[in-house]
Amino acid sequence: MKFEDILKSKEAEGKEKHVPIIEIGKGRGREGVDVVRVVVGRDVPHPNTVEHHIAWIELYGVRKDGQVIDLGRADFAPSYTNPNVRFQVPVEQFKSFCALAYCNVHGLWENCIEI
């Protein structure tokens, strides 16, 4: 088995929205820095109970030279926090971003965007 065999993408989306949505805000945030926001369940909220929740989100960036950078991870407490995180990132150094989100019931979901 390969790692990509356990990843789910937009094509596997079910009733609840699991795919991490990546948004880039150039020149926003404190002190005019670039912000990359990742949210799960933006349009249709994902359940947020102890039995069914998004446990964490990770963000990766692919630099223009192809190097993959782990930009960070956010863990969420079920029923207390929503899967919505912002990262301050020098966007101009990257050619794409990929996010992973883990649902404790439905597994690992991915999304990537080119910029």
N, CA, C and O of each residue as an XYZ file, in Angstrom:
460
protein
N       0.832     -1.176      0.000
C       0.000      0.000      0.000
C       0.880      1.244      0.000
O       1.921      1.287      0.655
N       0.446      2.241     -0.738
C       1.146      3.514     -0.789
C       0.343      4.562     -0.030
O      -0.865      4.426      0.160
N       1.039      5.608      0.397
C       0.382      6.668      1.165
C      -0.806      7.245      0.412
O      -1.850      7.503      1.010
N      -0.661      7.453     -0.898
C      -1.754      8.050     -1.668
C      -2.991      7.154     -1.715
O      -4.082      7.627     -2.034
N      -2.834      5.872     -1.403
C      -3.984      4.967     -1.382
C      -4.966      5.280     -0.253
O      -6.141      4.922     -0.338
N      -4.496      5.943      0.797
C      -5.395      6.259      1.918
C      -5.942      7.684      1.848
O      -6.821      8.046      2.630
N      -5.433      8.492      0.919
C      -5.901      9.867      0.773
C      -7.211      9.917      0.009
O      -7.410      9.188     -0.963
N      -8.106     10.791      0.465
C      -9.361     11.025     -0.243
C      -9.361     12.458     -0.743
O      -8.789     13.344     -0.108
N     -10.007     12.687     -1.886
C     -10.031     14.022     -2.481
C     -11.470     14.436     -2.758
O     -12.413     13.776     -2.322
N     -11.627     15.541     -3.492
C     -12.949     16.083     -3.798
C     -13.881     15.043     -4.412
O     -15.080     15.042     -4.132
N     -13.343     14.167     -5.236
C     -14.160     13.175     -5.924
C     -14.835     12.210     -4.954
O     -15.877     11.647     -5.288
N     -14.276     12.001     -3.767
C     -14.828     11.066     -2.786
C     -15.729     11.764     -1.764
O     -16.184     11.138     -0.806
N     -15.985     13.046     -1.965
C     -16.734     13.841     -0.988
C     -18.103     13.234     -0.713
O     -18.799     12.802     -1.632
N     -18.476     13.206      0.544
C     -19.776     12.682      0.961
C     -20.700     13.797      1.397
O     -20.520     14.950      1.005
N     -21.670     13.465      2.193
C     -22.648     14.448      2.663
C     -21.969     15.546      3.483
O     -22.210     16.733      3.261
N     -21.126     15.146      4.421
C     -20.364     16.134      5.176
C     -19.182     16.581      4.320
O     -18.624     15.790      3.559
N     -18.813     17.819      4.446
C     -17.683     18.334      3.668
C     -16.392     18.071      4.429
O     -16.216     18.545      5.551
N     -15.497     17.318      3.816
C     -14.230     16.942      4.434
C     -13.021     17.600      3.786
O     -11.977     17.733      4.424
N     -13.145     18.010      2.533
C     -12.004     18.509      1.786
C     -11.526     19.847      2.366
O     -12.323     20.774      2.511
N     -10.238     19.954      2.696
C      -9.726     21.231      3.205
C      -9.680     22.276      2.086
O      -9.082     22.048      1.035
N     -10.308     23.405      2.323
C     -10.333     24.506      1.358
C      -9.181     25.450      1.699
O      -9.020     25.861      2.848
N      -8.382     25.789      0.683
C      -7.214     26.662      0.875
C      -7.524     28.016      0.255
O      -7.896     28.102     -0.915
N      -7.369     29.083      1.053
C      -7.585     30.453      0.574
C      -6.338     31.265      0.858
O      -5.732     31.133      1.921
N      -5.954     32.109     -0.097
C      -4.760     32.939      0.073
C      -5.173     34.397      0.142
O      -5.875     34.900     -0.736
N      -4.727     35.072      1.201
C      -4.960     36.499      1.363
C      -3.629     37.220      1.255
O      -2.895     37.321      2.238
N      -3.315     37.718      0.077
C      -2.036     38.403     -0.109
C      -2.065     39.775      0.547
O      -2.978     40.573      0.334
N      -1.040     40.023      1.350
C      -0.886     41.320      1.974
C      -1.901     41.631      3.056
O      -2.126     42.798      3.375
N      -2.510     40.616      3.618
C      -3.492     40.827      4.683
C      -2.918     40.364      6.008
O      -1.783     39.892      6.083
N      -3.713     40.505      7.037
C      -3.269     40.065      8.350
C      -2.454     41.138      9.030
O      -2.244     42.225      8.491
N      -2.001     40.815     10.218
C      -1.208     41.749     11.002
C       0.072     42.103     10.276
O       0.748     41.228      9.734
N       0.404     43.369     10.263
C       1.635     43.894      9.669
C       1.739     43.628      8.171
O       2.844     43.612      7.629
N       0.611     43.417      7.491
C       0.614     43.262      6.046
C       1.216     41.974      5.524
O       1.594     41.903      4.355
N       1.315     40.946      6.372
C       1.883     39.679      5.911
C       0.835     38.867      5.148
O      -0.367     39.082      5.300
N       1.312     37.938      4.331
C       0.413     37.056      3.591
C      -0.141     35.996      4.530
O       0.551     35.511      5.424
N      -1.406     35.647      4.308
C      -2.077     34.661      5.139
C      -2.642     33.563      4.252
O      -3.314     33.842      3.259
N      -2.366     32.312      4.612
C      -2.982     31.163      3.964
C      -3.953     30.571      4.987
O      -3.559     30.163      6.080
N      -5.225     30.535      4.606
C      -6.272     30.011      5.488
C      -6.706     28.644      4.972
O      -6.876     28.446      3.769
N      -6.882     27.714      5.893
C      -7.381     26.384      5.552
C      -8.596     26.118      6.431
O      -8.532     26.253      7.653
N      -9.697     25.741      5.800
C     -10.933     25.480      6.525
C     -11.593     24.229      5.967
O     -11.565     23.984      4.761
N     -12.183     23.445      6.852
C     -12.966     22.277      6.459
C     -14.414     22.574      6.806
O     -14.725     22.988      7.923
N     -15.298     22.359      5.838
C     -16.715     22.596      6.080
C     -17.123     24.038      5.940
O     -17.983     24.508      6.685
N     -16.536     24.752      5.013
C     -16.852     26.171      4.827
C     -18.297     26.363      4.401
O     -19.009     27.181      4.983
N     -18.742     25.618      3.390
C     -20.101     25.780      2.879
C     -21.116     24.917      3.622
O     -22.224     25.368      3.913
N     -20.743     23.691      3.924
C     -21.583     22.771      4.701
C     -20.762     22.356      5.908
O     -19.760     21.658      5.754
N     -21.160     22.767      7.111
C     -20.358     22.455      8.299
C     -20.167     20.953      8.499
O     -21.087     20.153      8.326
N     -18.943     20.606      8.867
C     -18.640     19.225      9.220
C     -19.113     18.998     10.653
O     -19.031     19.916     11.469
N     -19.615     17.785     10.988
C     -19.977     17.525     12.390
C     -18.803     17.800     13.316
O     -17.645     17.611     12.946
N     -19.116     18.242     14.505
C     -18.074     18.577     15.471
C     -18.457     18.013     16.839
O     -18.676     18.749     17.801
N     -18.530     16.680     16.890
C     -18.844     15.984     18.134
C     -17.667     15.082     18.490
O     -16.777     14.862     17.669
N     -17.665     14.569     19.698
C     -16.607     13.648     20.103
C     -16.612     12.426     19.190
O     -15.554     11.882     18.873
N     -17.789     11.996     18.770
C     -17.907     10.812     17.930
C     -17.493     11.046     16.476
O     -17.082     10.106     15.796
N     -17.595     12.288     15.993
C     -17.324     12.588     14.578
C     -16.828     14.024     14.466
O     -17.594     14.965     14.673
N     -15.547     14.198     14.138
C     -14.957     15.538     14.075
C     -13.692     15.549     13.208
O     -13.138     14.501     12.876
N     -13.257     16.749     12.856
C     -11.955     16.949     12.210
C     -10.931     17.096     13.335
O     -11.025     18.008     14.156
N      -9.964     16.197     13.364
C      -8.982     16.181     14.457
C      -7.818     17.130     14.211
O      -7.304     17.737     15.150
N      -7.395     17.266     12.941
C      -6.263     18.157     12.650
C      -6.231     18.535     11.176
O      -6.835     17.887     10.322
N      -5.491     19.625     10.916
C      -5.207     20.110      9.562
C      -3.712     20.380      9.478
O      -3.124     20.933     10.407
N      -3.093     19.988      8.356
C      -1.688     20.291      8.090
C      -1.595     21.038      6.766
O      -2.387     20.796      5.855
N      -0.627     21.946      6.661
C      -0.398     22.696      5.435
C       1.036     22.496      4.970
O       1.979     22.593      5.755
N       1.183     22.214      3.667
C       2.481     22.059      3.037
C       2.584     23.055      1.888
O       1.593     23.351      1.221
N       3.779     23.562      1.664
C       4.025     24.438      0.528
C       5.083     23.839     -0.361
O       6.034     23.221      0.117
N       4.918     24.024     -1.668
C       5.923     23.588     -2.626
C       6.593     24.848     -3.154
O       5.970     25.667     -3.829
N       7.884     24.986     -2.831
C       8.630     26.159     -3.277
C       8.824     26.125     -4.780
O       8.623     25.093     -5.419
N       9.212     27.249     -5.334
C       9.418     27.341     -6.782
C      10.515     26.405     -7.273
O      10.519     26.023     -8.443
N      11.452     26.028     -6.392
C      12.508     25.088     -6.770
C      12.084     23.633     -6.569
O      12.877     22.723     -6.811
N      10.833     23.401     -6.123
C      10.302     22.048     -5.947
C      10.402     21.493     -4.539
O       9.830     20.441     -4.253
N      11.113     22.175     -3.652
C      11.253     21.693     -2.281
C       9.912     21.778     -1.552
O       9.213     22.787     -1.640
N       9.560     20.712     -0.834
C       8.315     20.668     -0.059
C       8.622     21.109      1.369
O       9.544     20.597      2.004
N       7.836     22.069      1.867
C       8.027     22.616      3.212
C       6.785     22.318      4.046
O       5.666     22.609      3.623
N       6.980     21.736      5.233
C       5.891     21.532      6.186
C       5.668     22.865      6.897
O       6.494     23.279      7.710
N       4.560     23.535      6.595
C       4.311     24.878      7.114
C       3.606     24.892      8.461
O       3.580     25.925      9.130
N       3.040     23.778      8.866
C       2.439     23.750     10.188
C       1.248     22.829     10.290
O       0.754     22.290      9.301
N       0.802     22.668     11.531
C      -0.311     21.780     11.848
C      -1.130     22.407     12.961
O      -0.595     23.053     13.862
N      -2.440     22.203     12.883
C      -3.343     22.650     13.950
C      -4.188     21.463     14.374
O      -4.766     20.772     13.536
N      -4.258     21.228     15.685
C      -5.087     20.176     16.251
C      -6.342     20.811     16.839
O      -6.295     21.926     17.359
N      -7.463     20.100     16.755
C      -8.746     20.648     17.194
C      -9.387     19.756     18.246
O      -9.396     18.532     18.120
N      -9.917     20.379     19.274
C     -10.644     19.662     20.318
C     -12.094     19.508     19.874
O     -12.751     20.510     19.595
N     -12.608     18.292     19.801
C     -13.980     18.110     19.340
C     -14.983     18.845     20.223
O     -14.869     18.871     21.449
N     -15.957     19.432     19.564
C     -17.063     20.199     20.140
C     -16.650     21.559     20.697
O     -17.518     22.354     21.058
N     -15.349     21.850     20.777
C     -14.898     23.145     21.285
C     -14.309     24.037     20.200
O     -14.505     25.252     20.236
N     -13.595     23.465     19.240
C     -12.938     24.262     18.208
C     -13.368     23.804     16.823
O     -13.628     22.621     16.603
N     -13.440     24.740     15.902
C     -13.806     24.433     14.530
C     -12.558     24.305     13.667
O     -11.551     24.960     13.938
N     -12.611     23.466     12.625
C     -11.445     23.257     11.767
C     -11.222     24.423     10.808
O     -11.609     24.377      9.640
N     -10.592     25.458     11.331
C     -10.347     26.699     10.607
C      -9.031     27.260     11.145
O      -8.929     27.577     12.330
N      -8.027     27.383     10.280
C      -6.711     27.815     10.748
C      -6.082     28.757      9.726
O      -6.339     28.651      8.527
N      -5.254     29.680     10.217
C      -4.521     30.618      9.360
C      -3.025     30.478      9.617
O      -2.572     30.324     10.751
N      -2.283     30.539      8.522
C      -0.826     30.476      8.597
C      -0.262     31.735      7.945
O      -0.689     32.104      6.851
N       0.686     32.396      8.596
C       1.374     33.531      7.985
C       2.530     32.959      7.170
O       3.462     32.370      7.717
N       2.453     33.143      5.850
C       3.392     32.496      4.926
C       3.852     33.514      3.885
O       3.032     34.284      3.384
N       5.148     33.537      3.544
C       5.602     34.380      2.434
C       5.185     33.738      1.101
O       5.966     33.015      0.483
N       3.968     34.005      0.677
C       3.336     33.334     -0.460
C       4.184     33.402     -1.727
O       4.202     32.444     -2.500
N       4.883     34.506     -1.956
C       5.637     34.680     -3.195
C       6.756     33.649     -3.362
O       7.274     33.485     -4.467
N       7.136     32.955     -2.291
C       8.196     31.946     -2.376
C       7.688     30.575     -2.827
O       8.484     29.660     -3.038
N       6.361     30.427     -2.977
C       5.772     29.118     -3.253
C       5.044     29.100     -4.592
O       4.563     30.126     -5.073
N       4.974     27.889     -5.189
C       4.211     27.720     -6.416
C       2.907     26.975     -6.177
O       2.007     27.021     -7.016
N       2.792     26.282     -5.032
C       1.548     25.598     -4.702
C       1.481     25.306     -3.208
O       2.484     25.343     -2.495
N       0.271     25.018     -2.767
C       0.024     24.637     -1.377
C      -0.845     23.388     -1.367
O      -1.728     23.228     -2.209
N      -0.586     22.504     -0.406
C      -1.392     21.303     -0.209
C      -1.779     21.213      1.263
O      -0.965     21.458      2.154
N      -3.039     20.858      1.497
C      -3.521     20.712      2.866
C      -4.060     19.303      3.060
O      -4.635     18.706      2.150
N      -3.861     18.788      4.267
C      -4.423     17.512      4.685
C      -5.353     17.779      5.865
O      -5.066     18.631      6.706
N      -6.460     17.053      5.923
C      -7.375     17.142      7.060
C      -7.757     15.717      7.451
O      -8.007     14.875      6.589
N      -7.802     15.454      8.762
C      -8.120     14.120      9.242
C      -9.450     14.108      9.988
O      -9.611     14.771     11.013
N     -10.398     13.342      9.453
C     -11.691     13.115     10.105
C     -11.582     11.795     10.867
O     -11.150     10.789     10.305
N     -11.971     11.795     12.135
C     -11.806     10.590     12.942
C     -12.700      9.438     12.471
O     -12.472      8.295     12.868
N     -13.713      9.708     11.632
C     -14.579      8.658     11.105
C     -14.244      8.304      9.661
O     -14.222      7.127      9.303
N     -13.981      9.315      8.825
C     -13.847      9.105      7.381
C     -12.418      9.199      6.848
O     -12.210      9.105      5.638
N     -11.440      9.380      7.717
C     -10.056      9.295      7.286
C      -9.418     10.585      6.814
O      -9.825     11.680      7.203
N      -8.412     10.435      5.968
C      -7.513     11.513      5.563
C      -7.932     12.095      4.212
O      -8.127     11.366      3.240
N      -8.065     13.430      4.173
C      -8.523     14.150      2.977
C      -7.464     15.150      2.558
O      -6.748     15.696      3.397
N      -7.364     15.394      1.238
C      -6.358     16.311      0.731
C      -6.957     17.300     -0.253
O      -8.017     17.069     -0.836
N      -6.248     18.409     -0.418
C      -6.551     19.378     -1.472
C      -5.271     20.145     -1.749
O      -4.520     20.462     -0.826
N      -5.019     20.445     -3.018
C      -3.854     21.228     -3.431
C      -4.299     22.321     -4.394
O      -5.236     22.146     -5.174
N      -3.601     23.457     -4.318
C      -3.859     24.544     -5.265
C      -2.534     25.055     -5.827
O      -1.519     25.091     -5.131
N      -2.566     25.441     -7.076
C      -1.426     26.094     -7.722
C      -1.642     27.590     -7.604
O      -2.776     28.062     -7.692
N      -0.561     28.349     -7.404
C      -0.716     29.814     -7.335
C       0.112     30.483     -8.403
O       0.112     31.709     -8.506
